Amino acid sequence: MSDRFSITDHTERGVVRVSCTGELDLAAVPALNDHLVRWLDDQDIMRLVVDLAETTFMDSVGLGALIRAQRQCTAVGKVFGVVDAKDEVARVLELTGLAKLLSLPAGTVVTPENGS
């Protein structure tokens, strides 16, 4: 994994919140992909939430990883969504039209919070 990127998880009641810190780019995507795949196989996890609050940069490869994760979750019956994108990362999601596609369905309970 890149020195400029790290991943932490928080799980509770069938939800995993995967928090990404740093730059989600070509160097970081393989680690994110490997990390997310393990949650796809976990039968106890029904919602996978990617928290981008601490993500400072995201390129097209990072966007592709999130789209792929969303499709993989849908294929196995899990809910996927991206939350808390800030600044440039939020702008990239908006400009590409992916903010709506990658957001959680309305009414989805998002737990746990960072640090819980």
PyMOL commands that set and color helices and strands:
alter all, ss='L'
color gray80, all
select helices_A, chain A and resi 29-40+60-75+87-95+98-101
alter helices_A, ss='H'
color red, helices_A
select strands_A, chain A and resi 5-12+15-24+47-58+79-83
alter strands_A, ss='S'
color yellow, strands_A
deselect
rebuild
show_as cartoon
